[in-house]
């Protein structure tokens, strides 16, 4: 412990700035498995804002073996969140440190992450209202935006089938044209390699001039067609979900289920979790306060009765009782960690419900992907048209040159 005078509340080591450090040197080698950070309850703290919130446990590297291990795992360490803590404690010249663990006040972290009031009893009400507002905005806003975008595409690309089918037809047509062009180019290349030298001088010069340009153009069409097919495969799930009647009905069904869950199941679940957290916090505060009060009174009684000589038997009994309380607080901390994990999981699920869409029983797709999907539809449609347009003059040119080469073959 780092104390100024004694173990009374307020007799702590005051950090004069926004950060500080404490060095701990142990008399023997240990293999630490757990580190516990404790603080007096908020209710009896003079100013809870002075409590440390973000903490890092550093280890001093000593010996060539440890340095070699550090270098061996350096790449793995760089990808760890601990790497963000820096290279060493603020006051550590000419020595090598490595962060072993990082701590943050869990409940306070959750409170700040979700912008919750300090009164935990209000968490459930705040989150219930907030999530119901979010699901209402999602339920009414997202389908409208999708329907409006679909209507725009229907005006731009009219036809007798749904938009996804129309786009597939355009892409299939472009792919077919590209395949025909590849076949025509292969035929031309075979004839070119076999009969170029037998051409008349003027025809040979023309053929030598156009060959590189034709090769580049055909490769460009092939690359465009492959990218078009790949892109359509990448966005096919989005297209099926928002550009077809069945997809629209499917995601509306899942939206209705999410809205019902947010209105009915979520309030009870979040209320139960926050109530358990509140009761657990109260119990921990009660234990800490009773322990502090009992320790202060016991210590004062010993001092009055025995001066600076502690009664060994009573001291050992008090330590055993104190260790039992520490065990209870440790168990409570583990329970709080579990509850906060469930709390965060529930909040992630609610966010998931208002940021994704899916068909029943299928994988979820982020809503932001749908906004990009409509842009992709335009781009893929135009790209398919472009591939088709490029194929037509190239195939005509290749056919003309193949005819010339065939005439030469027949002549010889």
BAVODO-932778 format. One record per residue (C-alpha): x, y, z; residue number from 1. Coordinates in pm, whole numbers, plus 32768, in hexadecimal, padded with zeros to 4 digits. Each point is the difference from the previous one (the first is absolute). Layout:
! residues N
    X    Y    Z   n
    X    Y    Z NUM
...
This chain:
! residues 412
    X    Y    Z   n
 8000 8000 8000   1
 806D 8163 7FC1   2
 7F8B 80CD 8129   3
 805B 814D 809B   4
 7FC3 7FB0 816E   5
 7F12 7EE4 8050   6
 7EE9 7F32 7F67   7
 7EE9 80FC 803A   8
 7F3D 8088 7EDA   9
 80B2 812D 7F6F  10
 815C 7F8F 806E  11
 805D 7F9F 7EA0  12
 811C 8060 7F1D  13
 7F7B 8129 7F3E  14
 8065 8011 7E90  15
 8042 8170 7FBA  16
 7FCA 7FE3 7E89  17
 7F2C 7F2D 7F13  18
 80ED 7ED7 801A  19
 80F4 7F61 80F1  20
 80BD 7EBF 803D  21
 805D 7F1B 811E  22
 8126 7F11 7FFA  23
 7FE1 7EB0 80B1  24
 812E 7F28 804F  25
 7FBA 7EA4 8086  26
 80F3 7F44 80E4  27
 7FD2 7EB5 7F48  28
 7FB5 7F7A 7EA7  29
 7E8B 7FD2 7FBC  30
 7F28 7F9A 7EDB  31
 7ED5 80ED 8012  32
 7EB9 7F7B 7F72  33
 7F0A 810E 8072  34
 800F 816F 8052  35
 7EEB 80AA 80C6  36
 7FBC 8175 8005  37
 7F24 8075 811F  38
 7F81 8151 8077  39
 7F26 807B 8119  40
 7E8E 801A 7FAB  41
 7F7F 812F 7F49  42
 7F18 8049 8126  43
 811B 8045 80F6  44
 80FE 8092 7F0E  45
 804B 8172 8029  46
 8016 802C 7E84  47
 7FCE 7EC9 7F2A  48
 8095 80B7 7ED6  49
 8154 7FDF 80A7  50
 7FEC 7E84 7FEA  51
 80EC 7F69 7EFC  52
 7F3E 7F85 7ED3  53
 80FC 7F91 7EFA  54
 8128 7F38 807F  55
 811B 7F3A 7F63  56
 80D7 7EFA 80AD  57
 8165 8009 7F7B  58
 810A 7EF6 8029  59
 8174 804B 8007  60
 80C1 7F21 7F10  61
 8132 7F70 80AB  62
 80F1 7F0D 7F5E  63
 8060 7FA4 7E9C  64
 7F04 7EE3 7FF6  65
 7ED9 80E5 803C  66
 8080 80F8 7F02  67
 8013 7EEC 7EFC  68
 7E9E 7F95 8053  69
 7F8B 8167 7FDA  70
 809E 8016 7EA8  71
 7F6E 7EB0 7F9C  72
 7E9E 806E 8053  73
 8029 8169 7F8F  74
 7F2B 7FD7 7EC6  75
 7EE4 7F68 80C9  76
 801F 8116 8101  77
 7FE2 810F 7EF6  78
 7EA6 7F81 7FA4  79
 7F95 7FF8 816E  80
 7F33 8119 809F  81
 8113 801A 8106  82
 80E4 808E 7EF7  83
 7F32 813F 800F  84
 8079 803F 8163  85
 8153 807C 7F86  86
 8166 7F90 8028  87
 8032 8027 8176  88
 7F80 80AB 813A  89
 8034 817A 7FFF  90
 8128 7FE8 80EE  91
 80D4 7EDA 7F94  92
 814D 8068 7F69  93
 80FA 7F04 7F77  94
 7F2B 7ECC 804C  95
 7F17 7F29 7F30  96
 7E95 7FD5 8069  97
 7EE5 7F37 7F6A  98
 7E8F 8035 8056  99
 7F70 7EC6 809D 100
 7E96 8067 8030 101
 7F1B 812B 7FE0 102
 7EDA 8052 80E1 103
 7EDD 80EB 7FEB 104
 7EE2 8035 80EE 105
 7F04 7F15 7F5C 106
 7EBB 809C 8074 107
 807C 8161 7FBA 108
 807B 7F90 7EA9 109
 7EA8 7F72 7FAB 110
 7F5A 813C 8081 111
 80D5 80E1 7F26 112
 7FF1 7F1B 7ED1 113
 7E84 8007 7FF9 114
 7FD7 8167 8082 115
 7F42 7F92 8138 116
 7FB1 80CB 8139 117
 80C8 7FC7 813D 118
 7EC9 7F78 80AE 119
 7FFF 7E91 7F9A 120
 7E90 7FDC 8060 121
 7FAA 80DA 7ED2 122
 80C9 7F36 7F05 123
 7EE4 7F17 7FA1 124
 7F08 811A 7FC3 125
 80F9 80CC 7F35 126
 8069 7EDA 7F29 127
 7E9B 7F88 7FCA 128
 7F8C 8153 7F81 129
 8139 802C 7F2E 130
 7FED 7EAA 7F5C 131
 7E8E 801C 7FB9 132
 8044 814E 7F57 133
 811A 7F62 7F36 134
 7F2F 7ED8 7F91 135
 7EE1 80E6 7F9C 136
 80E9 80D3 7F29 137
 8096 7EC5 7F69 138
 7EAE 7F59 7FC5 139
 7F6B 8127 7F48 140
 8133 80A5 7F6A 141
 80C0 7EDC 7F6A 142
 7EE3 7F60 7F37 143
 7F9B 8156 7F7B 144
 8164 804D 7F8C 145
 8019 7EAC 7F55 146
 7EAA 8021 7F58 147
 8052 815F 7F86 148
 814D 7F91 7F6C 149
 7F5A 7ED5 7F57 150
 7EFB 80E6 7F67 151
 8114 80DA 7F72 152
 80AD 7ED3 7F62 153
 7EB5 7F85 7F6F 154
 7FD7 814E 7F52 155
 8164 7FFB 7F7B 156
 7FFE 7E93 7F94 157
 7E9D 7F9B 7FA0 158
 7FAC 7E96 7FB4 159
 7F1B 7EDB 8041 160
 80C9 7F57 8115 161
 8088 8068 8152 162
 8138 80D4 8008 163
 80EA 7EEA 806F 164
 7F8D 7F23 7EDE 165
 8028 811B 7F06 166
 8162 8045 8075 167
 8054 7E8D 7FEE 168
 7F84 7FF7 7E99 169
 80D9 8129 7FA2 170
 8132 7F66 80A5 171
 7FBD 7EAB 7F63 172
 7FE4 80AA 7EAD 173
 8148 80B7 8033 174
 80A7 7EC0 8077 175
 7F81 7F46 7ECD 176
 8082 810F 7F1A 177
 8150 7FF7 80B0 178
 8014 7E86 7FD7 179
 7FB0 801E 7E8E 180
 810C 810B 7FDF 181
 80FD 7F1C 80AD 182
 7FAF 7EED 7F07 183
 801D 80EE 7EDB 184
 814D 8084 8082 185
 8089 7E9F 802A 186
 7F9F 7FAA 7E9B 187
 80A1 8140 7F82 188
 8140 7FC0 80C5 189
 8024 7EA0 7F74 190
 7FCC 807A 7E9E 191
 80E9 8126 803C 192
 811C 7F25 8080 193
 7FD6 7F10 7EDD 194
 7FCF 80DF 7ED4 195
 8089 815B 804F 196
 8139 7FCE 7F2D 197
 7F30 7F8D 7ED7 198
 7F3A 8142 7FEE 199
 803A 8107 7EF9 200
 80E9 8113 8077 201
 7EEE 8103 802D 202
 7F1C 7F0D 80BA 203
 8122 7F8A 80D8 204
 8057 8165 8066 205
 7E95 8042 805D 206
 7FEF 7EBD 80C5 207
 8144 804C 80BE 208
 7F79 8158 8059 209
 7EA9 7F95 807D 210
 806C 7EC7 80BE 211
 8083 80AE 813E 212
 7ED1 80E4 8011 213
 7F0F 7EDD 7FD2 214
 80B9 7F38 810B 215
 7FEC 811B 80FD 216
 7E91 8042 7FB5 217
 7F9F 7E90 8020 218
 80BE 7FE0 8148 219
 7F51 8139 807E 220
 7EAB 7F6E 7FAE 221
 8059 7EB6 80A8 222
 8076 80B4 813A 223
 7EC8 80D7 800C 224
 7F1D 7ED3 7FD4 225
 80B1 7F3D 8114 226
 7FEA 812A 80ED 227
 7E91 8027 7FA8 228
 7FB1 7E95 8053 229
 80CE 8011 8140 230
 7F59 8143 806F 231
 7EA6 7F76 7FBC 232
 8051 7ECD 80CF 233
 807D 80E1 8119 234
 7EBB 80CA 8006 235
 7F0B 7EEC 7FA1 236
 7F86 7FD0 8164 237
 7FB4 8174 8026 238
 7F53 8007 7EAD 239
 7F27 7ED4 8055 240
 7FA3 809C 814C 241
 7F9B 815D 7F8F 242
 7FB9 7FE4 7E8A 243
 7F0B 7EDD 8000 244
 7E9E 7FDF 8080 245
 8056 7ECC 80CC 246
 812B 80AE 809B 247
 7F2E 812D 8062 248
 7EFA 7F25 80A5 249
 810F 7F38 80B1 250
 80BB 8121 809E 251
 7EB9 80A7 8064 252
 7FA8 7EC1 80BB 253
 814A 8008 80C0 254
 7FD7 8176 8047 255
 7EAA 7FBE 8099 256
 8097 7EF3 80E1 257
 8118 80E7 806E 258
 7F0A 8113 8051 259
 7F2B 7F11 80CE 260
 8135 7F86 80BD 261
 8070 8165 8049 262
 7EA5 8060 807C 263
 7FC1 7EC8 80D2 264
 8135 7F33 8059 265
 810F 810A 8011 266
 7F6A 80D3 811C 267
 7FE2 7ED0 80E3 268
 815D 7F80 7FAC 269
 80AF 814E 8035 270
 7F3A 8046 813E 271
 8065 7EAF 8090 272
 816F 8036 7FB0 273
 8011 8162 8087 274
 7F46 7F99 813B 275
 80FC 7EEC 8042 276
 811E 80F0 7FC2 277
 7F68 8103 80E9 278
 7FC8 7F04 8117 279
 815E 7F77 7FD3 280
 8094 815C 8014 281
 7F3A 8049 813B 282
 8076 7EBB 809D 283
 816B 804A 7FAC 284
 7FDE 815F 808C 285
 7F65 7F77 8140 286
 8116 7EFF 802A 287
 810F 8100 7FBE 288
 7F69 80FF 80EC 289
 7FCA 7F03 8117 290
 815F 7F77 7FD2 291
 809B 815A 8006 292
 7F3A 8064 8134 293
 8050 7EBD 80B7 294
 816F 8015 7FAA 295
 8012 816A 8074 296
 7F52 7FB4 814A 297
 80CE 7EC5 803B 298
 8144 80B0 7FAF 299
 7FA4 8124 80E6 300
 7FA5 7F0F 811B 301
 814D 7F4C 7FDF 302
 80BD 8145 8002 303
 7F4A 807C 8138 304
 8028 7EB5 80B2 305
 815D 7F92 7F91 306
 80A9 8130 7F6E 307
 80E7 7FAB 7EE2 308
 7FFF 7E89 8052 309
 7EF4 7F3E 7F46 310
 7F5B 7ED5 80AA 311
 806F 7EE6 7F1D 312
 7ED9 7F15 8032 313
 7EFB 8111 7FCB 314
 80C1 8086 7ED7 315
 8007 7EA9 7F57 316
 7E8C 7FD0 8040 317
 7FB8 8155 7F6B 318
 80D7 7FB1 7ED1 319
 7F42 7EBA 7FC6 320
 7EB7 80B8 8013 321
 8087 810C 7F18 322
 8076 7EF6 7F06 323
 7EA4 7F69 8001 324
 7F6F 8154 7FAA 325
 8103 8029 7EEB 326
 7F94 7EAF 7F77 327
 7E95 8072 7FFE 328
 8060 8141 7F4F 329
 80CD 7F3B 7F02 330
 7ED8 7F20 7FB7 331
 7F25 8134 7FDE 332
 80FA 8097 7F0E 333
 7FF5 7EC5 7F2D 334
 7E85 8008 8006 335
 8003 816D 7F9B 336
 80EB 7FB0 7EE3 337
 7F11 7EF1 7F8A 338
 7ED2 80E6 8018 339
 80B1 8119 7F49 340
 8061 7F08 7EF1 341
 7E92 7FA0 7FD7 342
 7FA2 8170 8007 343
 80F5 8054 7EE9 344
 7F8E 7ECF 7F3B 345
 7E97 8072 8019 346
 805D 815D 7F8E 347
 80C6 7F76 7EDA 348
 7ECF 7F34 7F9E 349
 7F1E 8131 800A 350
 80F6 80BE 7F26 351
 800F 7ED7 7F16 352
 7E84 800C 7FE4 353
 8004 8166 7F81 354
 8130 7FF0 7F1B 355
 7FC7 7EBF 7F36 356
 7EFB 7F55 7F29 357
 7FCC 7E93 7FAC 358
 7F0E 7F00 7F7D 359
 7F76 7F06 8100 360
 810E 7F00 804E 361
 810C 80AA 7F2D 362
 8137 80CC 804C 363
 7FE2 8170 805A 364
 8072 8117 7F1B 365
 805F 815C 8081 366
 7F09 810E 7F9D 367
 811B 80D7 7F7C 368
 8042 7EF0 7EFD 369
 7EA4 8037 7F71 370
 8049 816C 7FBF 371
 8135 7F94 7F40 372
 7F38 7EEC 7F54 373
 7F28 80FB 7F46 374
 8139 80B2 7F87 375
 8093 7EB0 7F9E 376
 7EC5 7FAF 7F3B 377
 8031 8139 7F2D 378
 8172 7FBE 7FD1 379
 7FD3 7E91 7FA5 380
 7EE7 804C 7F0C 381
 80D1 8108 7F50 382
 8130 7F1D 8004 383
 7F38 7EE4 7F63 384
 7F89 80EB 7EEF 385
 8165 8077 7FCD 386
 8085 7E9B 7FD9 387
 7EF1 7FB2 7F01 388
 804A 813F 7F3F 389
 8175 7FB7 7FF9 390
 7FCD 7E9C 7F87 391
 7F39 8053 7EC6 392
 8106 80CE 7F3C 393
 811B 7F1E 8077 394
 7F4E 7EC8 7F84 395
 7FBC 80A7 7EB0 396
 816F 805F 7FDE 397
 8076 7EA3 8061 398
 7F10 7F61 7F06 399
 8087 80DD 7EE9 400
 8168 7FA6 8052 401
 7FAF 7E8F 801F 402
 7F59 800E 7EAA 403
 813E 8099 7F6E 404
 80D8 7EF3 80A1 405
 7F19 7EEA 7F8A 406
 8013 8084 7E9D 407
 817B 7FF5 8019 408
 7FF1 7E9B 8087 409
 7F20 7F91 7EE3 410
 80E3 80A4 7F01 411
 8136 7F47 8071 412
